[in-house]
Amino acid sequence: MILTIGTVDSETLPRVSQLTQKTNQFNLTARRYTESELAAMSADIGCRVYCLKLEDRFGPNGIISVLILRRQSAERWHIDTFLLSCRVIGRTVEEAFLGYAVRDPQELGATCITGEYIPTAINGMVAILYDKLGFTRTDSDENQTKWALDLNQKSLGVPKRFEITDRERITEQ
């Protein structure tokens, strides 16, 4: 499987916004963003808006995942949004995407990545995703579960079955 990962631009913005509006099952927070909101985030130096395109032996799948990271401090970044199209669930694409994306904050000095799971009526399948990826639960109530990953103790990698095309311009097919 070939993953092309890049930051959102004017060409990918409509599809990324569409994914935030329509993706429900594999969506950790169910946050919805318009194109203008995503454009503002992508212009913010304290924010990274990534999208992922997947190609496999059957052909291209197009842009199928979105990951938004926000800087909380020099050492701490937060996963604002993490979603994946239901057509590729079960292939561990999310592990590869997150493993790749946290490299940027690490290069900027981050030692901790935080995330949250906000339950909805249909996103229960991702309730334990952060646990599965090695994060530690830091807080929990009926409205959300908060997680943290100490990058000094655990690093995220990209499974060897994936080939990453690094930061190329992504176009929707």
N, C-alpha and C positions, 0 to 999 in steps of 0.2 A: 504494500500500500504506500502510495506517495502522498505526503502531506505538504501542501504549500501554505505557509503561515506568513501573514503580513499584517500591517496596520491598516485600518480603514482609510479609504480615500474616496474621492468623488464618484468613482465607478462602482465601488463596493458598498457605498453607503445605503442605497436603496435595499439591497438584499440583507444587509446586516440589520437594518431597522425592521424589515419584514420578519426576520427570524426572532427578534426580541418581541414582536407583536404576536406571533403565532405559535411559538414553541412552548409547549406546556409540560409534557411528561419529563423530559430531561432538561429541567430548568430549575436551578437551585434557589432562585429568589423570585421568579416570575415578575421581575421588573420589566416595564415596557418603555421603550424609547423611540422618539420620533427622529427623523433624519436630522433636524436642526439640533436636537439635544446631543445626538451622537457626534455631529460635526463640531460642536462646542467642546465636547469631551476630548475629541481627537486633537484639538488645538491646544489643550491644556497640558503643560509640561509635567504636571503631576498625575497624569492619567495616561493609560495605554489601552487602546481599543483594538483588539486583535480579531482577525477572522481567519478561518481555516477552510481550505479547499482540499477535497479528497479525490484521489484517482486510484482505482484498483483494477484488477484484471478484467473486469466487466466494462470499464470505461470511466469517464468523469462523473462525479457526483455533484460538482459545483461547490459553492460555499455552504457548509453544513454546520458550522460551529462559530460561536462568539464568546470571547473572554475579555472582560473589562477589569483592569487593575487600577486602583487609585492609591496614591501615596498618602499615608497618614502621618508619617514622620520619615526622617532619613533612614531609620532602621526598619520601619514597618510599612508594608503595603497590604491593601485589602482587595479581595476578589469581590467586586461589586456585582458582576453578572457572569454566569458560566452556564452556557446552554449548548445543546447538541440536537440536531435534527433526528427525529425518530427513525429515519431510514438507515441510520448507521449505528444504532445502539447495539452494544454487545461486541464491538470490535476493539475496545479499549483505546479508541481515538482520544478520549478525554484525558487519559493518563499521559499520552504523548504530548498533547497540546499544552497541558498545564506544566509538564516537565520542561518543555521548551520555553514557554512564556515567562516562567519565573527567573530565567537567566538575566533578563534586563534589570529587574530590581536588584538582583544579587550583584550585578556589575556596578550598580549605583550605591552599593553598601548595605542593602537590606539584609537583615538577619531573621526576619519573621514575616510570614505571609499569613493573613487571617482570611477567614471566609465564614459564610453563614448559610444555613439551610432554613428557608422559610416555607413551611408546609402549605400545600394547596390541596384541593380535592383530588388532583391527579398526578402530583409529582413525587409520590412516595417512593418510587424506584430509586431516587437519588438521596434518600435520607441518610444513608451510611457511606456515601461517596467519599467524604473527607476522611472518615475513619479508615476506609479501604486504602486511601492514598497516604496514610501515615500521619495525618493531622491529629492533634489532641483536642478533645472537647474542653472548652473553657467556660461555657455557660449554656443553660438550657431552660426553656419554659415551653408552654403550649404554643407560643407564637413563633419561636425560632430556636435554632441551636447554633451556637458560635463555636468556631474551630480555629486553631492556630498551628502553624508548622514552624518549628525552630530550625532555621536553615543551617545553624551551626551543628545541630544534632542529626539532621536527616536531609538528604538532598533528593530531589525528584529527577528521575532520568527519563529518557525516551526509550521505550522498548525497541529491541533490535529489528523487529519485523517491519518497522516503519522507516521509510526514507523521507527525510525532511528536505524540502526545497526552501532554502533560507531567504526569507524576506523579499521574495520576488514580487513584482507587481501582480496582484491577483485580479483576474477578470472573471466575471460570471459567464458560464457557458450555457 
